[in-house]
Amino acid sequence: MQALRKLNAAPGLDLDTVAAPPAPGPGEVLLRVLYAGICGTDLHIDAWDAGYHFIRERLPVTVGHEFSGEVAALGAGVEGLRTGQRVAVRPSVTCGRCAACSRGDFDACTSRLGIGVSRDGGFASHVRVPARNCVPAPAGVDADLAAMAEPLSVSHESVRVGGVRTGDRVLVLGPGNIGAGIAVFARAAGARQVVVAGHGDAARFAVLRQMGFHDLVDLASETLEPFLREGRFDVVIEAAGSPAAVATGLAALKVHGVFVVTGIHAAPVPVDLTALVRNHQQLRGSYRAPEAAWPEVLAFLAAHADLLRPMVTHRLPLARAQDGFALARSRQATKVLFDLAGSTPA
């Protein structure tokens, strides 16, 4: 089968021909991948940024951790799944052996591996994964939207960590896939205003307008001043991975406000801790969602499919992987999906 893989500890990904996965072992399933999305993590792995050199010992590896699939085969002892069932995949594989896993606290696992990062992922026609990482897709969630469950779970967690409440004013920094999802969940949590800021993001702003967001600021040519006249924001959530965005967001945060960092930064970012202390502000980090949040996110997908569908801006066959990565890097796409089931023309 064809697979998009990281072969060497250097920039670049290769479309490679590899053997199909063997039959699933105990507790595993074999999935026929349907759709798989390009994430910022994939861009970092492609560029071989310093924060991802930890996967060196795992190479070669098939990348892709945002995907949906259809159960093709069940390993021994697997219950609660059936062949032909459509699922979304939680990419974080817990070890089952550390102290946290032994007491059932899988969210605190200290030896997890990432599907599509540290073990083979979804940029291929088939992949073998632990059955417990498969979350059934509700009726009404198409395969392309089911592949959005992972990034939307990150957005969902950011809003939860930020403690967004009814009546809050929320600033989202970064209008990409994660930022758009944060805007959606902040609005669903009752925020009375959600402002999304970007930098040269006209194409992504067009998607947000389709989703009903109109308080948009292009910081390449505008400022937040019109919105700050009403006061600073209760919650600021950064999803840009940009040091400049952090500085902009902290300057726009009210006294006793909450600043959530969701973006992945390639280098340390300076923060004026004295100002943070004197303003009684809170700085919080948000990363993966708890396992228990996934069914809630998929239920939201089922209930709001038409709202979320504009986020998928491009569908490409895996043979056009380089085109897909170029689109993701250029800010012309909110989400690029590879169609592994073959329904998208080349």
The 8 nearest C-alpha neighbors of each residue, nearest first, counted from 0:
[[1, 17, 16, 19, 18, 2, 124, 123],
 [0, 2, 16, 15, 123, 17, 14, 3],
 [3, 1, 123, 15, 14, 122, 4, 16],
 [4, 2, 14, 122, 13, 61, 15, 62],
 [5, 3, 61, 13, 60, 12, 62, 6],
 [4, 6, 12, 60, 59, 7, 61, 13],
 [5, 7, 59, 4, 58, 60, 12, 13],
 [6, 8, 9, 5, 58, 59, 55, 10],
 [9, 7, 55, 10, 47, 6, 52, 58],
 [8, 10, 7, 47, 11, 46, 45, 6],
 [11, 9, 46, 47, 45, 8, 12, 44],
 [12, 10, 45, 46, 9, 13, 5, 47],
 [11, 13, 5, 4, 45, 3, 14, 6],
 [14, 12, 4, 3, 15, 5, 11, 6],
 [15, 13, 3, 2, 4, 1, 12, 16],
 [14, 16, 2, 1, 13, 3, 17, 4],
 [17, 15, 1, 0, 2, 14, 18, 3],
 [18, 16, 0, 15, 1, 19, 2, 20],
 [17, 19, 0, 20, 16, 21, 1, 2],
 [18, 20, 0, 17, 21, 125, 126, 124],
 [21, 19, 126, 18, 127, 22, 125, 29],
 [22, 20, 23, 19, 127, 29, 18, 24],
 [21, 23, 24, 20, 29, 72, 74, 127],
 [24, 22, 74, 27, 28, 29, 127, 21],
 [23, 25, 74, 27, 26, 22, 75, 28],
 [26, 24, 75, 74, 27, 76, 23, 77],
 [25, 27, 77, 74, 130, 76, 129, 75],
 [28, 26, 129, 130, 74, 23, 24, 25],
 [29, 27, 73, 23, 130, 74, 128, 72],
 [28, 30, 127, 72, 71, 23, 126, 70],
 [31, 29, 70, 71, 69, 126, 125, 68],
 [30, 32, 125, 69, 68, 124, 71, 70],
 [31, 33, 68, 124, 125, 30, 339, 67],
 [32, 34, 340, 68, 339, 67, 338, 31],
 [35, 33, 338, 66, 67, 337, 339, 143],
 [34, 36, 66, 337, 336, 65, 146, 121],
 [37, 35, 336, 65, 335, 337, 66, 38],
 [36, 38, 335, 41, 336, 63, 35, 39],
 [39, 37, 40, 41, 36, 42, 65, 63],
 [38, 40, 42, 41, 43, 37, 327, 263],
 [41, 39, 43, 38, 42, 44, 37, 116],
 [40, 42, 44, 38, 39, 43, 45, 37],
 [41, 43, 39, 45, 40, 44, 46, 38],
 [42, 44, 40, 46, 48, 41, 45, 47],
 [45, 43, 47, 41, 46, 42, 40, 51],
 [44, 46, 11, 42, 43, 47, 10, 12],
 [45, 47, 10, 43, 44, 48, 42, 11],
 [48, 46, 44, 10, 45, 9, 43, 49],
 [49, 47, 43, 46, 50, 51, 44, 52],
 [48, 50, 51, 52, 47, 265, 53, 43],
 [49, 51, 48, 52, 265, 53, 43, 47],
 [52, 50, 53, 49, 48, 54, 44, 47],
 [51, 53, 54, 55, 49, 50, 47, 48],
 [52, 54, 51, 55, 56, 50, 57, 49],
 [55, 53, 57, 52, 56, 117, 51, 58],
 [56, 54, 57, 53, 52, 58, 8, 7],
 [55, 57, 54, 58, 53, 59, 117, 52],
 [58, 56, 54, 55, 117, 59, 60, 118],
 [59, 57, 60, 55, 56, 6, 5, 7],
 [58, 60, 6, 5, 57, 7, 4, 61],
 [61, 59, 58, 119, 5, 4, 118, 62],
 [60, 62, 4, 119, 120, 3, 115, 5],
 [63, 61, 115, 120, 4, 116, 122, 60],
 [62, 64, 115, 121, 120, 122, 65, 35],
 [63, 65, 115, 90, 114, 120, 121, 66],
 [66, 64, 36, 35, 149, 146, 63, 147],
 [67, 65, 35, 146, 34, 121, 64, 88],
 [66, 68, 87, 146, 34, 33, 145, 86],
 [69, 67, 32, 33, 31, 86, 30, 85],
 [68, 70, 85, 31, 30, 84, 83, 71],
 [71, 69, 30, 82, 83, 84, 72, 29],
 [70, 72, 30, 29, 82, 31, 69, 83],
 [73, 71, 29, 28, 70, 82, 74, 23],
 [74, 72, 28, 77, 23, 29, 27, 75],
 [73, 75, 23, 25, 24, 27, 28, 26],
 [74, 76, 25, 77, 26, 24, 73, 27],
 [75, 77, 26, 25, 78, 74, 73, 27],
 [78, 76, 26, 75, 74, 73, 130, 79],
 [77, 79, 80, 76, 81, 130, 26, 73],
 [78, 80, 77, 81, 130, 135, 131, 133],
 [81, 79, 78, 84, 82, 77, 70, 130],
 [82, 80, 84, 83, 70, 79, 73, 78],
 [81, 83, 70, 71, 84, 72, 80, 73],
 [82, 84, 70, 69, 71, 81, 85, 72],
 [85, 83, 70, 69, 82, 81, 86, 80],
 [84, 86, 69, 68, 136, 135, 83, 70],
 [87, 85, 135, 136, 134, 68, 67, 133],
 [86, 88, 67, 134, 145, 133, 146, 136],
 [89, 87, 133, 132, 90, 134, 67, 66],
 [88, 90, 132, 91, 133, 149, 87, 134],
 [91, 89, 114, 113, 64, 88, 92, 132],
 [90, 92, 113, 89, 112, 93, 114, 111],
 [93, 91, 112, 111, 113, 90, 94, 114],
 [94, 92, 111, 95, 108, 91, 105, 112],
 [93, 95, 96, 111, 110, 92, 97, 108],
 [96, 94, 100, 93, 97, 101, 105, 108],
 [95, 97, 94, 100, 101, 98, 99, 110],
 [98, 96, 100, 99, 101, 95, 108, 109],
 [97, 99, 101, 100, 102, 96, 108, 109],
 [100, 98, 104, 102, 101, 108, 97, 107],
 [99, 101, 103, 105, 95, 104, 97, 102],
 [102, 100, 98, 99, 103, 96, 97, 95],
 [101, 103, 100, 99, 104, 98, 105, 97],
 [104, 102, 100, 101, 105, 99, 95, 106],
 [105, 103, 99, 100, 106, 102, 107, 108],
 [104, 106, 100, 108, 107, 103, 99, 93],
 [105, 107, 104, 108, 289, 290, 99, 93],
 [108, 106, 105, 99, 104, 109, 100, 93],
 [109, 107, 105, 99, 106, 110, 100, 93],
 [108, 110, 111, 107, 97, 99, 94, 93],
 [111, 109, 94, 108, 93, 112, 97, 96],
 [110, 112, 93, 92, 94, 109, 108, 91],
 [113, 111, 92, 117, 91, 114, 93, 110],
 [112, 114, 91, 116, 117, 90, 92, 115],
 [113, 115, 90, 120, 118, 116, 64, 119],
 [120, 114, 116, 62, 63, 64, 119, 118],
 [117, 115, 113, 114, 118, 62, 54, 119],
 [116, 118, 113, 112, 57, 54, 114, 115],
 [119, 117, 114, 115, 116, 60, 113, 120],
 [118, 120, 61, 115, 60, 114, 62, 117],
 [115, 121, 119, 63, 114, 62, 61, 64],
 [120, 122, 63, 123, 64, 66, 35, 126],
 [121, 123, 63, 3, 2, 62, 120, 35],
 [124, 122, 2, 121, 125, 1, 3, 32],
 [123, 125, 32, 339, 31, 0, 126, 122],
 [126, 124, 31, 32, 30, 123, 19, 20],
 [125, 127, 30, 29, 121, 20, 120, 128],
 [126, 128, 29, 28, 30, 23, 20, 27],
 [127, 129, 27, 28, 130, 126, 29, 132],
 [130, 128, 27, 131, 132, 26, 28, 127],
 [129, 131, 27, 132, 133, 28, 26, 128],
 [132, 130, 129, 133, 134, 26, 27, 128],
 [133, 131, 89, 130, 129, 88, 134, 90],
 [132, 134, 88, 130, 131, 86, 87, 135],
 [133, 135, 87, 86, 88, 136, 132, 294],
 [136, 134, 86, 85, 137, 87, 133, 84],
 [135, 137, 86, 85, 87, 140, 134, 145],
 [138, 136, 140, 139, 135, 301, 298, 297],
 [137, 139, 140, 136, 301, 141, 135, 85],
 [138, 140, 301, 141, 137, 304, 302, 136],
 [139, 141, 301, 138, 137, 145, 144, 136],
 [142, 140, 144, 143, 139, 145, 138, 136],
 [141, 143, 145, 144, 67, 33, 146, 34],
 [142, 144, 146, 145, 141, 34, 147, 67],
 [143, 145, 147, 146, 141, 142, 140, 308],
 [144, 146, 142, 147, 143, 148, 67, 87],
 [147, 145, 66, 67, 144, 143, 148, 65],
 [148, 146, 144, 145, 149, 150, 151, 65],
 [147, 149, 151, 145, 146, 150, 152, 297],
 [148, 150, 152, 151, 147, 65, 153, 89],
 [151, 149, 153, 152, 147, 148, 177, 154],
 [150, 152, 154, 148, 153, 149, 180, 155],
 [151, 153, 155, 149, 150, 154, 288, 148],
 [154, 152, 150, 156, 151, 155, 287, 288],
 [155, 153, 181, 151, 157, 180, 152, 156],
 [154, 156, 152, 158, 153, 157, 151, 184],
 [155, 157, 159, 153, 288, 154, 158, 160],
 [158, 156, 154, 160, 159, 155, 285, 161],
 [157, 159, 161, 155, 156, 160, 185, 163],
 [158, 160, 156, 162, 161, 157, 155, 163],
 [161, 159, 157, 162, 158, 156, 285, 259],
 [162, 160, 158, 159, 163, 259, 157, 257],
 [161, 163, 159, 160, 164, 158, 234, 257],
 [164, 162, 161, 158, 188, 185, 167, 159],
 [165, 163, 167, 189, 188, 166, 162, 190],
 [164, 166, 189, 190, 167, 188, 191, 163],
 [167, 165, 191, 190, 189, 164, 168, 192],
 [168, 166, 190, 164, 165, 191, 233, 169],
 [167, 169, 192, 232, 233, 190, 191, 193],
 [170, 168, 193, 234, 235, 232, 233, 167],
 [169, 171, 235, 194, 195, 193, 236, 234],
 [172, 170, 195, 236, 235, 237, 194, 196],
 [173, 171, 237, 196, 238, 195, 239, 236],
 [172, 174, 239, 238, 197, 178, 175, 196],
 [175, 173, 178, 179, 197, 203, 195, 196],
 [176, 174, 178, 333, 177, 173, 179, 203],
 [175, 177, 333, 179, 178, 334, 180, 174],
 [178, 176, 180, 154, 179, 175, 150, 181],
 [179, 177, 174, 181, 175, 173, 180, 176],
 [180, 178, 182, 176, 181, 177, 174, 175],
 [179, 181, 183, 177, 154, 178, 182, 151],
 [182, 180, 154, 178, 184, 183, 179, 185],
 [181, 183, 179, 185, 180, 184, 186, 178],
 [184, 182, 180, 186, 181, 185, 187, 179],
 [183, 185, 187, 181, 186, 182, 155, 188],
 [186, 184, 188, 182, 187, 183, 190, 181],
 [185, 187, 190, 183, 189, 188, 184, 182],
 [186, 188, 184, 189, 185, 183, 190, 182],
 [189, 187, 185, 186, 190, 164, 184, 165],
 [190, 188, 165, 186, 187, 164, 166, 191],
 [191, 189, 167, 166, 186, 165, 192, 185],
 [190, 192, 166, 167, 168, 189, 165, 193],
 [193, 191, 168, 190, 169, 194, 167, 186],
 [192, 194, 169, 170, 168, 182, 195, 190],
 [193, 195, 170, 214, 215, 171, 169, 192],
 [196, 194, 171, 215, 170, 172, 216, 174],
 [197, 195, 216, 172, 215, 217, 173, 171],
 [198, 196, 173, 217, 200, 174, 218, 172],
 [197, 199, 219, 218, 217, 200, 196, 173],
 [198, 200, 219, 201, 217, 197, 218, 330],
 [199, 201, 203, 198, 202, 197, 204, 330],
 [200, 202, 204, 203, 199, 205, 217, 331],
 [203, 201, 205, 204, 331, 200, 206, 332],
 [204, 202, 206, 205, 200, 201, 333, 174],
 [203, 205, 207, 201, 206, 202, 200, 208],
 [206, 204, 208, 202, 203, 207, 201, 209],
 [207, 205, 203, 209, 204, 208, 309, 310],
 [206, 208, 210, 204, 209, 212, 205, 203],
 [209, 207, 212, 211, 205, 210, 206, 213],
 [208, 210, 206, 207, 211, 205, 309, 212],
 [211, 209, 207, 208, 212, 306, 206, 309],
 [210, 212, 208, 209, 213, 207, 306, 206],
 [213, 211, 208, 207, 210, 214, 215, 209],
 [212, 214, 215, 208, 211, 207, 194, 204],
 [215, 213, 194, 212, 195, 216, 193, 192],
 [214, 216, 195, 213, 196, 194, 217, 204],
 [217, 215, 196, 218, 197, 221, 195, 214],
 [218, 216, 197, 198, 219, 221, 196, 220],
 [217, 219, 221, 198, 220, 222, 216, 197],
 [218, 220, 198, 217, 199, 221, 197, 222],
 [219, 221, 218, 217, 222, 198, 199, 216],
 [222, 220, 218, 217, 219, 216, 223, 224],
 [223, 221, 224, 218, 216, 220, 225, 217],
 [222, 224, 226, 225, 227, 216, 221, 218],
 [223, 225, 227, 226, 222, 228, 221, 229],
 [226, 224, 227, 228, 223, 222, 229, 221],
 [225, 227, 224, 228, 223, 229, 230, 231],
 [228, 226, 230, 224, 229, 231, 225, 223],
 [229, 227, 230, 226, 225, 224, 231, 223],
 [230, 228, 227, 226, 231, 225, 232, 224],
 [231, 229, 227, 228, 232, 226, 253, 251],
 [230, 232, 253, 252, 251, 227, 233, 229],
 [231, 233, 252, 168, 253, 234, 169, 251],
 [232, 234, 256, 168, 167, 253, 169, 252],
 [233, 235, 257, 169, 232, 256, 258, 170],
 [236, 234, 170, 258, 169, 171, 248, 259],
 [235, 237, 259, 171, 258, 260, 172, 170],
 [236, 238, 172, 260, 261, 239, 171, 262],
 [239, 237, 262, 261, 173, 172, 178, 240],
 [238, 240, 173, 262, 241, 237, 172, 244],
 [241, 239, 262, 264, 263, 238, 242, 237],
 [240, 242, 244, 239, 243, 264, 245, 262],
 [243, 241, 245, 244, 268, 246, 240, 264],
 [244, 242, 246, 241, 245, 247, 248, 240],
 [243, 245, 247, 241, 242, 246, 248, 172],
 [246, 244, 248, 242, 243, 247, 249, 241],
 [245, 247, 243, 249, 244, 248, 250, 242],
 [248, 246, 244, 250, 245, 249, 243, 251],
 [247, 249, 251, 245, 250, 246, 244, 235],
 [248, 250, 252, 251, 246, 247, 245, 258],
 [249, 251, 247, 248, 252, 246, 253, 231],
 [250, 252, 248, 231, 249, 232, 247, 253],
 [253, 251, 232, 249, 231, 250, 256, 248],
 [252, 254, 231, 256, 232, 233, 255, 251],
 [253, 255, 278, 256, 279, 280, 252, 231],
 [256, 254, 280, 279, 253, 278, 257, 281],
 [257, 255, 233, 253, 280, 254, 252, 234],
 [258, 256, 281, 234, 280, 282, 161, 235],
 [257, 259, 235, 282, 236, 234, 281, 283],
 [260, 258, 236, 283, 284, 161, 282, 237],
 [261, 259, 284, 237, 262, 236, 285, 283],
 [260, 262, 238, 285, 237, 286, 284, 259],
 [263, 261, 240, 238, 239, 260, 237, 264],
 [262, 264, 240, 261, 265, 239, 238, 260],
 [265, 263, 240, 266, 262, 241, 267, 242],
 [264, 266, 50, 263, 267, 49, 48, 240],
 [265, 267, 264, 268, 50, 242, 49, 263],
 [268, 266, 269, 264, 265, 242, 270, 263],
 [267, 269, 242, 266, 270, 264, 245, 241],
 [270, 268, 267, 271, 242, 246, 245, 272],
 [269, 271, 272, 268, 246, 245, 275, 249],
 [272, 270, 273, 274, 275, 269, 276, 246],
 [271, 273, 275, 274, 270, 276, 277, 269],
 [274, 272, 276, 275, 271, 277, 278, 270],
 [273, 275, 277, 272, 276, 271, 278, 279],
 [276, 274, 272, 280, 278, 273, 277, 279],
 [277, 275, 279, 273, 278, 274, 272, 280],
 [276, 278, 274, 279, 275, 273, 280, 254],
 [277, 279, 254, 275, 280, 276, 274, 255],
 [280, 278, 255, 276, 277, 254, 275, 281],
 [281, 279, 255, 256, 275, 278, 257, 254],
 [280, 282, 257, 258, 283, 256, 279, 255],
 [281, 283, 258, 259, 257, 280, 284, 260],
 [284, 282, 259, 258, 260, 281, 285, 160],
 [283, 285, 260, 259, 261, 286, 282, 160],
 [286, 284, 261, 157, 260, 160, 283, 259],
 [285, 287, 261, 153, 288, 284, 156, 157],
 [286, 288, 153, 289, 285, 156, 152, 91],
 [289, 287, 156, 152, 153, 290, 292, 286],
 [290, 288, 291, 292, 106, 287, 293, 156],
 [289, 291, 292, 293, 288, 106, 89, 105],
 [290, 292, 289, 293, 294, 295, 288, 106],
 [293, 291, 295, 290, 289, 294, 296, 288],
 [292, 294, 296, 295, 291, 290, 297, 152],
 [293, 295, 297, 296, 292, 298, 291, 134],
 [296, 294, 298, 292, 293, 297, 299, 291],
 [295, 297, 299, 293, 298, 294, 152, 292],
 [296, 298, 300, 294, 299, 295, 293, 301],
 [297, 299, 301, 295, 300, 296, 294, 302],
 [300, 298, 296, 302, 297, 301, 303, 295],
 [301, 299, 297, 303, 304, 298, 302, 296],
 [300, 302, 298, 140, 299, 304, 139, 303],
 [301, 303, 299, 300, 304, 298, 139, 305],
 [304, 302, 300, 306, 305, 301, 299, 307],
 [305, 303, 307, 300, 306, 301, 308, 302],
 [304, 306, 308, 307, 303, 309, 302, 300],
 [307, 305, 303, 304, 308, 210, 309, 209],
 [308, 306, 304, 305, 309, 310, 303, 210],
 [307, 309, 305, 310, 306, 311, 304, 144],
 [310, 308, 311, 307, 206, 312, 209, 306],
 [309, 311, 308, 333, 312, 307, 334, 206],
 [312, 310, 334, 309, 308, 313, 335, 333],
 [311, 313, 334, 310, 332, 333, 335, 309],
 [312, 314, 335, 311, 336, 315, 334, 332],
 [315, 313, 336, 337, 335, 338, 343, 312],
 [316, 314, 337, 338, 343, 336, 319, 317],
 [317, 315, 338, 318, 337, 319, 345, 343],
 [316, 318, 320, 319, 337, 315, 339, 338],
 [317, 319, 316, 320, 345, 14, 315, 321],
 [320, 318, 317, 322, 321, 316, 315, 323],
 [321, 319, 323, 317, 322, 318, 324, 316],
 [320, 322, 324, 323, 319, 325, 318, 326],
 [323, 321, 325, 319, 320, 324, 326, 315],
 [322, 324, 320, 326, 321, 325, 335, 327],
 [323, 325, 327, 321, 326, 322, 328, 320],
 [324, 326, 322, 328, 323, 327, 329, 321],
 [327, 325, 323, 329, 324, 328, 331, 332],
 [328, 326, 324, 325, 329, 332, 330, 323],
 [327, 329, 325, 326, 330, 324, 42, 331],
 [328, 330, 326, 331, 327, 325, 332, 324],
 [331, 329, 332, 328, 327, 200, 326, 203],
 [332, 330, 329, 202, 326, 327, 203, 333],
 [333, 331, 330, 334, 327, 312, 326, 335],
 [332, 334, 176, 175, 310, 203, 312, 311],
 [335, 333, 311, 332, 312, 176, 310, 336],
 [336, 334, 313, 36, 37, 314, 312, 323],
 [337, 335, 36, 314, 35, 34, 313, 338],
 [336, 338, 315, 35, 316, 317, 34, 314],
 [337, 339, 34, 316, 340, 315, 341, 343],
 [338, 340, 33, 341, 34, 124, 337, 32],
 [341, 339, 33, 338, 342, 32, 34, 124],
 [342, 340, 339, 343, 338, 316, 344, 33],
 [341, 343, 340, 344, 338, 339, 316, 345],
 [342, 344, 341, 338, 316, 315, 345, 314],
 [345, 343, 342, 316, 341, 315, 338, 314],
 [344, 316, 343, 315, 319, 318, 341, 317]]
